[in-house]
């Protein structure tokens, strides 16, 4: 399909494992990179959208759900309008379309994803490239798509010299081979893209991919070697406007540190239902990454490693950092006479209008509540109260709620004669 699709194969050294030739009529387990004979390519959507940063990529993962073979699959992720391809080059095999014995795969498309997947067989007679294809269902369940047994497939022929469409057809694989069975076999591939939707992102999972002639090979994609992420915070509670440092360490399942890997810090504010990315950090040589954050309300954090071609993804446990409203306290006179009232005022940030701020005094004899004041629309509050003889530490507090931890002001020493 070179006339209508642009392939940009990933550097073979990065994605093809140097392994012995794959025997026919076998199942090959792939947990890292691509198995021998299969190439992962990325491309644009013909003239629709030039390839740019954010090209599709893949990673071996566990799940989703129950894959048809084993417990894992290949997750292909699109971060822009673009395309990806898993193909088997048969150009030099001297085969024809009639020699194809298998052309199928299983797929899983998460809800909300716009990535489509197709099974293709590509043939070329020297002047015309012909493609036979069928699209997989876009469902969040594992389904198998088989070009050779599908009740209806499509095909199209394009001029090799101009790229123009020459002819099209619809029918069964038998119908297709009746016309093109003797044409030189070029390749078989699973094509995936977000081109039709024009969406900027999408995910599709692939497993149980079978392609070839005279006894084909089935690829069983499984999760790469496991990794693990820790999480810790420099503080469990911070005052509004203050920073907290989130830390993680990325390791293999053996405990060996993984340096130079991108890990994402995700955050979910109280009241929110989803996490959003707040930092992208590269781990140090010891596998450690840190990020300073200034949460505006109680926030739950987690670290995420999306995996690589040779390492499985992992996610840390959740860590909640609570945020206390900032309470400022001012005392008009810190040395009072016997008849003088205590006049206190302050500001709550962010203000919870109509809530109460409580004022306390404390000394060796214990802690006593002085009184309460209502927070105004600008966050200020004030009160005036009688004050007993003695020296006390005076401070203000605000109650906790679903978004904030209980707040407390700095203490001020007040004496009364």
Secondary structure, DSSP 8 states (H G I E B T S, - for coil): -TTT---EE--HHHHB-------SS-EEEE-SSB-TT-EEEEE--TTSS---SS--EEEEEE-SS--SSTTEEEEEEESSS-EEEEEEE-TTTT-BGGGEEEEEEEEE--TT---EEEEEEEEE-SSEEEEEEEE----SS-EEEETTT-S-EEEEEEETTT--EEEEEEE-HHHHHHHHTTSBEEEEEEEEESTTTT-S-EEEEEEEEEEEESS-EEEEE---B-EEE--EES-SEEETT--EEEEEEEEETTS-B--S-EEEEEEEETT-SS-EEEEEEE--TTSEEEEEE--SS-EEEEEEE---SSB--EE---EEEEEE-EEEEEES-SEE-TT--EEEEEEEES--TT-EEEEEEEETTEEEEEEEEE--TTSEEEEEE---SEEEEEEEEE---SS-B-EE---EEEEE-
